Amino acid sequence: MYHQFIQSNPKVMMGKPVVAGTRITVELILEKLAAGETIDQILEAHPRLTRPAIYAAIAFAAEALKADVIYPVPEKAV
């Protein structure tokens, strides 16, 4: 699903996964969504992005998290 939209090249953004043909990283898209930006706001700020590319970035991240790795979450102090 995301393969046509997401690519990784050591010469582009130090090899981080980006939307094909841009320097917009999957990481940036996820950070913006996590900060509360809507997809429409992201599209407005980055005219080279498309809605399917944003969905592909989310799908890529979900697939990456399926690896057999444990991600400890630090406990918050009370």
Backbone as numpy.savetxt, mean C-alpha at the origin, in Angstrom:
# Nx Ny Nz CAx CAy CAz Cx Cy Cz
-4.90 -10.74 -8.78 -5.73 -9.55 -8.78 -4.86 -8.29 -8.78
-3.91 -8.20 -7.87 -3.12 -6.97 -7.75 -1.88 -6.99 -8.63
-1.57 -8.11 -9.25 -0.28 -8.27 -9.93 -0.06 -7.27 -11.07
-1.09 -6.85 -11.74 -0.89 -5.89 -12.83 -0.68 -4.48 -12.31
-1.04 -4.21 -11.06 -0.95 -2.87 -10.51 0.25 -2.64 -9.60
0.74 -3.68 -8.95 1.79 -3.52 -7.95 3.08 -4.15 -8.45
4.18 -3.43 -8.32 5.47 -3.97 -8.73 6.55 -3.55 -7.74
7.63 -4.28 -7.77 8.76 -3.98 -6.91 10.02 -4.04 -7.76
10.79 -2.96 -7.71 12.01 -2.86 -8.51 13.06 -2.21 -7.62
14.21 -2.85 -7.44 15.24 -2.27 -6.57 15.65 -0.84 -6.95
15.40 -0.44 -8.18 15.78 0.89 -8.64 14.69 1.94 -8.37
13.53 1.49 -7.89 12.42 2.41 -7.62 12.05 2.32 -6.15
12.17 3.41 -5.44 11.81 3.49 -4.02 12.46 2.38 -3.20
13.72 2.09 -3.49 14.52 1.08 -2.77 13.86 -0.30 -2.78
13.08 -0.58 -3.82 12.48 -1.90 -3.96 11.16 -2.08 -3.24
10.67 -1.04 -2.58 9.37 -1.16 -1.92 8.29 -1.37 -2.98
7.25 -2.10 -2.65 6.15 -2.28 -3.61 5.47 -0.94 -3.90
5.32 -0.65 -5.19 4.71 0.60 -5.64 3.61 0.30 -6.64
2.75 1.28 -6.85 1.78 1.19 -7.93 2.55 1.32 -9.24
2.34 0.38 -10.14 3.09 0.34 -11.40 3.05 1.69 -12.11
4.21 2.11 -12.57 4.32 3.36 -13.31 4.38 4.60 -12.43
4.42 4.41 -11.10 4.50 5.54 -10.19 5.58 5.28 -9.15
5.76 6.25 -8.27 6.63 6.08 -7.11 5.78 6.10 -5.84
4.51 5.79 -6.01 3.57 5.77 -4.89 3.59 4.38 -4.28
4.06 4.29 -3.04 4.22 2.99 -2.39 2.91 2.48 -1.80
2.84 1.16 -1.70 1.73 0.52 -1.01 1.70 1.05 0.43
2.85 1.20 1.01 2.97 1.70 2.37 2.29 3.06 2.52
2.53 3.97 1.59 1.93 5.30 1.65 0.41 5.22 1.58
-0.09 4.40 0.68 -1.54 4.24 0.55 -2.15 3.73 1.85
-1.52 2.71 2.44 -2.04 2.16 3.69 -1.96 3.18 4.83
-0.88 3.94 4.88 -0.75 4.97 5.92 -1.86 6.01 5.79
-2.15 6.42 4.57 -3.20 7.41 4.36 -4.57 6.85 4.76
-4.84 5.62 4.40 -6.11 5.00 4.79 -6.21 4.86 6.30
-5.12 4.45 6.93 -5.10 4.29 8.39 -5.28 5.62 9.10
-4.84 6.70 8.48 -4.98 8.02 9.07 -6.38 8.59 8.88
-7.21 7.86 8.16 -8.60 8.29 7.99 -8.93 8.93 6.66
-7.96 9.00 5.77 -8.26 9.55 4.45 -9.15 8.58 3.69
-10.04 9.12 2.90 -10.90 8.28 2.07 -10.18 7.97 0.76
-10.67 6.99 0.07 -10.10 6.66 -1.24 -10.24 7.87 -2.17
-11.36 8.55 -2.11 -11.55 9.72 -2.96 -10.53 10.81 -2.65
-10.20 11.01 -1.38 -9.19 12.01 -1.02 -7.81 11.61 -1.53
-7.50 10.33 -1.46 -6.21 9.84 -1.97 -6.14 10.03 -3.47
-7.22 9.71 -4.16 -7.25 9.87 -5.62 -7.10 11.34 -6.01
-7.70 12.23 -5.23 -7.60 13.66 -5.52 -6.17 14.15 -5.32
-5.50 13.64 -4.28 -4.13 14.07 -3.99 -3.11 13.45 -4.94
-3.44 12.31 -5.52 -2.51 11.59 -6.40 -3.24 11.22 -7.70
-3.32 12.15 -8.63 -4.10 11.94 -9.86 -3.67 10.74 -10.71
-2.45 10.26 -10.53 -1.99 9.11 -11.33 -2.53 7.79 -10.78
-3.07 7.82 -9.56 -3.66 6.60 -8.99 -5.05 6.37 -9.54
-5.47 5.11 -9.47 -6.84 4.75 -9.83 -7.43 3.98 -8.66
-8.74 3.91 -8.62 -9.41 3.16 -7.57 -8.97 1.68 -7.59
-8.92 1.04 -8.78 -8.45 -0.35 -8.79 -7.01 -0.51 -8.28
-6.17 0.49 -8.50 -4.79 0.42 -7.99 -4.76 0.49 -6.47
-5.64 1.29 -5.89 -5.71 1.37 -4.43 -6.21 0.04 -3.86
-7.23 -0.53 -4.47 -7.72 -1.83 -4.02 -6.64 -2.90 -4.17
-5.85 -2.79 -5.24 -4.75 -3.74 -5.45 -3.70 -3.60 -4.35
-3.42 -2.37 -3.92 -2.46 -2.16 -2.84 -2.96 -2.80 -1.55
-4.24 -2.67 -1.27 -4.82 -3.29 -0.08 -4.74 -4.81 -0.19
-5.06 -5.35 -1.35 -5.00 -6.80 -1.56 -3.57 -7.31 -1.42
-2.61 -6.55 -1.94 -1.20 -6.93 -1.83 -0.79 -7.01 -0.37
-1.18 -6.00 0.41 -0.82 -5.97 1.84 -1.47 -7.14 2.57
-2.71 -7.43 2.26 -3.40 -8.56 2.91 -2.69 -9.87 2.59
-2.28 -10.03 1.36 -1.57 -11.26 0.95 -0.22 -11.34 1.65
0.47 -10.22 1.77 1.79 -10.21 2.42 1.68 -10.60 3.89
0.57 -10.25 4.53 0.40 -10.56 5.95 0.01 -12.01 6.20
-0.26 -12.76 5.14 -0.59 -14.17 5.29 0.64 -15.03 5.54
1.83 -14.45 5.42 3.07 -15.21 5.65 3.10 -15.71 7.09
3.82 -16.78 7.32 3.93 -17.37 8.66 4.91 -16.59 9.52
4.55 -15.35 9.81 5.39 -14.49 10.62 4.52 -13.93 11.74
5.10 -13.82 12.91 4.37 -13.24 14.04 4.76 -11.77 14.14
3.77 -10.91 14.23 3.99 -9.48 14.35 3.57 -9.04 15.74
4.50 -8.97 16.70 4.11 -8.58 18.05 3.65 -7.12 18.08
2.59 -6.89 18.83 2.08 -5.55 19.01 2.43 -5.12 20.42
3.16 -4.00 20.55 3.55 -3.57 21.90 2.31 -3.23 22.74
2.38 -3.59 24.00 1.29 -3.27 24.91 1.36 -1.80 25.26
0.17 -1.20 25.38 0.13 0.21 25.76 0.19 0.30 27.28
0.93 1.29 27.76 0.99 1.51 29.20 -0.33 2.08 29.67
-0.76 1.60 30.82 -2.05 2.06 31.35 -1.84 3.12 32.38
